[in-house]
Amino acid sequence: MPASREGERRSVVVDLVVRLGLAVYAVCLWRNLAVVLWADDATGSVLTPEMVNRAHWIGLLQLAIAGMVLVPRLSLPAAAGLLTLFAIGVARFGPFYMIDYMFFVGLAIYVALGQPALRHQYRLASWRVSILTGGLSLSLMWTAVEKFLFPQWTIAVLLHHPGITAGFPFPFVATIAGFVEFSLSFYLLVGRAVLVRVAAVLLAGVFVMAMPEFGMVDVVGHIPVLIILVATLLQGETRLQQTLRGRAAGPWASSGAVLIRYLAVLAILMLLYYGLHALSVWAEGKAVPLNQFSLASVRPSRS
């Protein structure tokens, strides 16, 4: 089979997985199949199970997204619907909180570029899975950095679910979880074909293993993440990894370049996280000590 024909078939399968997965997720939100315990009967999910207190029209929008995303000619309205839900999250919870969920923006862009008039533009279409993978990688690395800078937020979750620590000290588990999540997410960005798929499988395994412990909130809440990981697994290496990995010659030179990028990305994200957190606290006018909870402490764990 010619490489171009194989690539086209893979693209069709990936598109089907993403569209069906998003449709199922939107229906789950509409039907309130996973709402956090602190929500009452009059509220429902907006974009994720813990984003509660919605209006009736938001449920109708979720249902409309579920239908539109299955029709390629309605890709642009479906993407606009996803971005609207994301914007509601920004308005209600703040931009700092929503950085965790930037992969929804990636999903919206992916869907939008599936519009037939845009999909035929090869330069745009060839980056669709790259945008998915990149958005998820950045979101997961962001939450991993949170575990390094504010481990008490992760420990608050572990206190309610001590079984997942396997008897190890809570700070140790939080640090190791952050390191593993960051490393696997980073190699989604720069790894070669085999490594990209291995990272996708391992990350998917982590999210699936969390489901029995956290229940329907994680079962539903992890659907978008698993959609992207399956798409990455099917696609493998894309132009994104080739671009970010660089053109260093030889395995040692390539490994050295990747290590430098790893340390640089970690340092940059830690500085950004700490700085933006301080800015968000200042903007709210609250002097919140680092040993107290913030809004991040109430979101369900994604690892």
C-alpha positions as CSV (number, residue, x, y, z in Angstrom):
1,M,0.0,0.0,0.0
2,P,1.5,3.4,-0.9
3,A,2.5,5.6,2.0
4,S,0.1,8.4,1.0
5,R,-2.9,5.9,0.9
6,E,-1.9,4.5,4.3
7,G,-1.7,8.0,5.7
8,E,-5.1,8.9,4.4
9,R,-6.7,5.8,6.0
10,R,-5.0,6.5,9.3
11,S,-6.2,10.1,9.1
12,V,-9.8,8.9,8.6
13,V,-9.6,6.5,11.5
14,V,-8.2,9.2,13.8
15,D,-10.9,11.7,12.7
16,L,-13.6,9.1,13.5
17,V,-12.1,8.4,16.9
18,V,-11.9,12.1,17.8
19,R,-15.4,12.9,16.6
20,L,-17.1,9.9,18.2
21,G,-15.3,10.5,21.4
22,L,-16.2,14.1,21.6
23,A,-19.9,13.3,20.8
24,V,-20.0,10.8,23.6
25,Y,-18.3,13.3,26.0
26,A,-20.8,16.1,25.1
27,V,-23.7,13.8,25.7
28,C,-22.2,12.8,29.1
29,L,-22.0,16.5,30.1
30,W,-25.6,17.1,28.9
31,R,-26.9,14.2,30.8
32,N,-24.9,15.1,34.0
33,L,-23.5,11.6,34.1
34,A,-20.6,12.8,36.3
35,V,-21.0,15.8,38.6
36,V,-18.9,16.4,41.6
37,L,-20.2,15.8,45.1
38,W,-20.5,19.5,46.0
39,A,-22.9,20.2,43.1
40,D,-26.7,20.2,43.9
41,D,-29.5,18.9,41.8
42,A,-30.0,22.2,40.0
43,T,-26.5,22.4,38.6
44,G,-24.6,20.5,36.0
45,S,-21.3,20.3,34.2
46,V,-20.1,23.0,31.8
47,L,-16.9,21.7,30.2
48,T,-15.6,19.2,32.7
49,P,-17.4,17.4,35.6
50,E,-16.1,19.8,38.3
51,M,-17.1,23.0,36.4
52,V,-20.7,23.2,37.7
53,N,-23.5,25.7,37.9
54,R,-24.7,26.0,34.3
55,A,-27.7,27.6,32.6
56,H,-30.3,25.5,30.7
57,W,-29.0,26.8,27.3
58,I,-25.5,25.4,28.1
59,G,-27.0,21.9,28.2
60,L,-28.7,22.5,24.8
61,L,-25.3,23.7,23.5
62,Q,-23.6,20.5,24.7
63,L,-26.3,18.4,23.0
64,A,-25.9,20.5,19.8
65,I,-22.1,20.0,19.9
66,A,-22.6,16.2,20.2
67,G,-24.6,16.3,16.9
68,M,-22.6,18.8,15.0
69,V,-19.2,17.2,15.7
70,L,-20.3,14.1,13.8
71,V,-21.0,16.0,10.6
72,P,-17.8,17.3,8.9
73,R,-19.6,20.1,7.2
74,L,-20.6,21.4,10.7
75,S,-17.1,21.3,12.0
76,L,-16.8,25.1,12.4
77,P,-20.0,25.5,14.4
78,A,-19.0,22.5,16.6
79,A,-15.6,24.0,17.2
80,A,-17.2,27.3,18.1
81,G,-19.4,25.5,20.6
82,L,-16.4,24.0,22.3
83,L,-14.7,27.3,22.5
84,T,-17.8,28.9,23.9
85,L,-17.8,26.3,26.8
86,F,-14.1,27.0,27.3
87,A,-14.8,30.7,27.4
88,I,-17.5,30.2,30.0
89,G,-14.9,28.3,32.1
90,V,-12.5,31.2,31.8
91,A,-15.2,33.7,32.8
92,R,-16.3,31.6,35.8
93,F,-13.1,30.1,37.1
94,G,-10.4,32.5,35.7
95,P,-7.7,32.0,33.0
96,F,-5.2,30.5,35.4
97,Y,-7.4,27.7,36.3
98,M,-8.3,27.0,32.7
99,I,-4.7,26.6,31.6
100,D,-5.1,23.0,32.8
101,Y,-7.6,22.5,30.1
102,M,-5.9,24.1,27.1
103,F,-6.3,20.7,25.3
104,F,-9.9,21.6,24.7
105,V,-8.7,24.5,22.6
106,G,-6.6,22.0,20.7
107,L,-9.6,19.8,20.2
108,A,-11.6,22.8,18.9
109,I,-8.9,23.7,16.4
110,Y,-8.6,20.1,15.3
111,V,-12.4,19.9,14.7
112,A,-12.4,23.3,12.9
113,L,-9.7,22.2,10.5
114,G,-11.9,19.2,9.7
115,Q,-14.2,21.5,7.8
116,P,-14.0,20.2,4.2
117,A,-13.0,23.6,2.8
118,L,-10.1,23.7,5.2
119,R,-9.2,20.1,5.3
120,H,-8.2,20.1,1.7
121,Q,-5.5,22.7,2.5
122,Y,-2.7,20.2,3.1
123,R,-0.5,22.6,5.1
124,L,-3.3,23.0,7.7
125,A,-4.6,19.5,7.7
126,S,-1.1,18.0,8.3
127,W,-0.9,19.8,11.6
128,R,-4.2,18.6,13.0
129,V,-2.9,15.7,15.2
130,S,0.2,17.8,16.1
131,I,-2.2,20.4,17.6
132,L,-4.0,17.8,19.6
133,T,-0.8,16.2,20.9
134,G,0.8,19.6,21.6
135,G,-2.2,20.9,23.5
136,L,-2.5,17.8,25.7
137,S,1.3,17.7,26.4
138,L,1.4,21.3,27.6
139,S,-1.7,20.8,29.8
140,L,-0.3,17.7,31.4
141,M,3.2,19.2,31.9
142,W,1.4,22.2,33.5
143,T,-0.4,20.0,36.0
144,A,2.9,18.1,36.6
145,V,4.7,21.3,37.5
146,E,1.9,22.0,40.0
147,K,2.8,18.9,41.8
148,F,6.4,20.2,42.2
149,L,5.5,23.7,43.3
150,F,2.4,23.0,45.3
151,P,2.5,19.4,46.4
152,Q,0.1,20.1,49.2
153,W,-2.7,20.3,46.6
154,T,-1.9,16.8,45.4
155,I,-1.5,15.6,49.0
156,A,-5.0,16.8,49.8
157,V,-6.3,14.4,47.1
158,L,-4.1,11.6,48.4
159,L,-5.5,12.0,51.9
160,H,-8.9,11.1,50.6
161,H,-7.6,8.2,48.5
162,P,-4.6,6.8,50.5
163,G,-4.9,3.5,48.7
164,I,-3.1,4.8,45.6
165,T,0.0,5.7,47.6
166,A,0.9,2.0,48.1
167,G,2.2,2.9,51.6
168,F,4.8,5.4,50.4
169,P,4.9,8.9,52.0
170,F,2.5,11.4,50.5
171,P,5.2,14.0,49.5
172,F,7.2,11.3,47.8
173,V,4.2,10.1,45.8
174,A,3.3,13.6,44.7
175,T,6.9,14.3,43.5
176,I,7.2,11.0,41.7
177,A,3.8,11.4,40.1
178,G,4.8,14.9,38.9
179,F,8.1,13.6,37.5
180,V,6.4,10.7,35.6
181,E,3.6,12.9,34.2
182,F,6.0,15.6,33.1
183,S,8.5,13.2,31.5
184,L,5.9,11.2,29.5
185,S,4.1,14.4,28.4
186,F,7.4,15.9,27.3
187,Y,8.2,12.8,25.1
188,L,4.8,13.2,23.5
189,L,6.2,16.4,22.1
190,V,9.7,15.3,21.1
191,G,9.8,11.5,20.9
192,R,10.3,9.4,17.9
193,A,7.6,7.2,16.5
194,V,8.0,4.3,19.0
195,L,8.6,6.6,22.0
196,V,5.6,8.7,21.2
197,R,3.4,5.7,21.2
198,V,4.9,4.2,24.3
199,A,4.3,7.5,26.2
200,A,0.7,7.6,24.9
201,V,0.1,4.1,26.1
202,L,1.7,4.7,29.5
203,L,-0.2,7.9,30.1
204,A,-3.5,6.3,29.0
205,G,-2.8,3.4,31.5
206,V,-2.3,6.0,34.3
207,F,-5.7,7.6,33.6
208,V,-7.5,4.3,33.2
209,M,-6.1,3.0,36.5
210,A,-7.4,6.1,38.3
211,M,-11.0,5.5,37.2
212,P,-11.9,2.8,39.8
213,E,-10.5,5.0,42.6
214,F,-12.2,8.2,41.6
215,G,-15.4,6.9,40.0
216,M,-17.5,8.5,37.3
217,V,-15.9,11.9,37.7
218,D,-12.7,10.5,36.2
219,V,-14.5,8.0,33.9
220,V,-16.2,10.9,32.1
221,G,-13.6,13.6,32.8
222,H,-10.8,11.6,31.2
223,I,-12.6,10.9,28.0
224,P,-11.1,13.9,26.1
225,V,-7.6,13.0,27.3
226,L,-8.0,9.4,26.2
227,I,-9.4,10.6,22.9
228,I,-6.2,12.5,22.2
229,L,-3.9,9.8,23.5
230,V,-5.6,7.2,21.2
231,A,-5.2,9.6,18.3
232,T,-1.6,10.1,19.1
233,L,-1.1,6.3,19.4
234,L,-2.6,5.8,16.0
235,Q,-0.8,8.6,14.3
236,G,2.7,8.2,15.9
237,E,5.3,10.7,15.1
238,T,4.1,13.9,13.4
239,R,5.7,17.1,12.1
240,L,5.4,18.5,15.7
241,Q,7.9,16.0,17.1
242,Q,10.2,16.4,14.1
243,T,10.2,20.2,14.5
244,L,10.7,20.3,18.3
245,R,13.3,17.5,18.4
246,G,15.6,19.5,16.1
247,R,18.1,18.2,13.6
248,A,21.0,17.2,15.8
249,A,23.1,14.5,14.0
250,G,23.7,11.2,15.7
251,P,22.0,9.5,18.7
252,W,24.3,11.2,21.3
253,A,23.9,14.6,19.9
254,S,20.1,14.1,19.6
255,S,19.9,12.9,23.2
256,G,21.8,15.8,24.4
257,A,19.6,18.3,22.5
258,V,16.5,16.6,24.0
259,L,17.9,16.8,27.5
260,I,18.6,20.5,27.1
261,R,15.0,21.0,25.9
262,Y,13.7,19.0,28.8
263,L,15.4,21.1,31.4
264,A,14.5,24.3,29.6
265,V,10.8,23.5,29.3
266,L,10.7,22.4,33.0
267,A,12.4,25.6,34.1
268,I,10.2,27.9,31.9
269,L,6.9,26.2,33.0
270,M,7.9,26.3,36.7
271,L,8.6,30.1,36.4
272,L,5.4,30.7,34.4
273,Y,3.3,28.6,36.8
274,Y,4.6,30.3,39.9
275,G,4.4,33.8,38.4
276,L,0.9,33.4,37.0
277,H,-0.3,31.9,40.2
278,A,1.0,34.9,42.2
279,L,-0.5,37.2,39.6
280,S,-3.9,35.5,39.9
281,V,-3.9,35.7,43.6
282,W,-2.9,39.4,43.5
283,A,-5.7,40.0,40.9
284,E,-8.2,38.4,43.3
285,G,-6.9,40.6,46.1
286,K,-6.4,37.7,48.4
287,A,-3.1,36.9,50.3
288,V,-3.3,33.2,50.1
289,P,-0.4,31.4,51.8
290,L,1.2,28.6,49.8
291,N,0.2,26.1,52.5
292,Q,-3.5,26.7,52.0
293,F,-5.8,25.4,49.3
294,S,-6.7,27.3,46.1
295,L,-9.3,26.5,43.5
296,A,-6.8,23.9,42.1
297,S,-7.2,21.8,45.2
298,V,-10.8,21.0,44.4
299,R,-10.3,19.7,40.8
300,P,-10.2,16.0,40.4
301,S,-6.8,14.4,39.8
302,R,-5.9,13.6,36.2
303,S,-3.2,11.2,37.2
